[in-house]
Amino acid sequence: MYTKEELEIVEYIENTNPQSVPDKDQKIQVLKNAVSQKYNKRKAINIKVLESDLERIKAIALQEGMPYQTLINSVLHKFVTHQYQETKNAS
């Protein structure tokens, strides 16, 4: 089932002679750049964490071969994008 807007688009294409937007490729690139700047921009933050937690994070990052800030950023990104999977270590 099509939405009203989709049907209007189909009708417009079928019943008129649509013209390409002047400088289409340039306008598309401008929009892509704007989106990229918005969603790939990094912002520095300051947080206070337990010293013991930071030491554990640094140890895990060392095991993974990455800077601890990169590990923290990765965990936060996975959490906010619902990709984080908690794993239990077998002790």
N, C-alpha and C positions, 0 to 999 in steps of 0.2 A: 504494500500500500504506500502510495506517495503522499508526502505532505503537500499542503496547499502551495507552499513556496516552490517545491520541486516541480509541481504541475505547471506553475506560472513560468518557470524557466524553460521547460520543455515546449510549452506553447509559444513562448517568445522565439525560441530557436527555430521551431517548425514554421511559424507564420510570418517571420520577418527576415531581414537580411542583416544579421548581426555583423558589426564591424569590429576588428581588433582594436584594442586600446593603443594609442600612439605610445611609442617607447615602452612597450609592454615588458620586455626583458629587463630594462633599467628599473622600472617600477617594482617588478618582482624582486630584484636584487636589493633594492632599498628596504622593502618589507622584510626580507630574509635577514638583512643586517640588523634591523631594529629588533627583531625577535631574538636573534643571537645575542645582542648586547643585553637585552633584558634578562634572558634566562641563563646566560653563561657568566654573568658578572659576579665576581667574588666580593664578599664583604668581610672585613676583619671583625672579629668579636673577642671579647675578653670574658672568660668564665673562671670561677673558682671551683676547683675539684679537690677531693681529698687527696692528700699527698700519696697515700698508699694506692689509690686508684690510678694516679698518674704513673707511678712506678710500674704498676702491672701493665698499663697501656704501653709504656715504653718497652717493656720486656716482650710483649706480644708483637709490637711493631718490629723489634729487632729480629724476632723469629721469622716474621713475614718478609723481612728485607725491605722495609719502607720506613720513612720518617713517621714519628708518632702523630704529627698533625695530619698527615695524609690518612692514616688509619682512622683517626677521630672523624675526619671529614667523610670518609667512606661509610662509616657506621651511621653517621647522621643522615647522609643521603639515602642509604638503604632504608632507614627507619621511616623517613618522611615520604618515600615513594612506595612504601609497603612491600619492600623486597627483603627486609631483614628477617632472617630465620634464626631463631635462638637454637643453639646446639648445646647439648649437655656433654661435658667431658666425662669419660669413663674414668673413675678414680679407683 
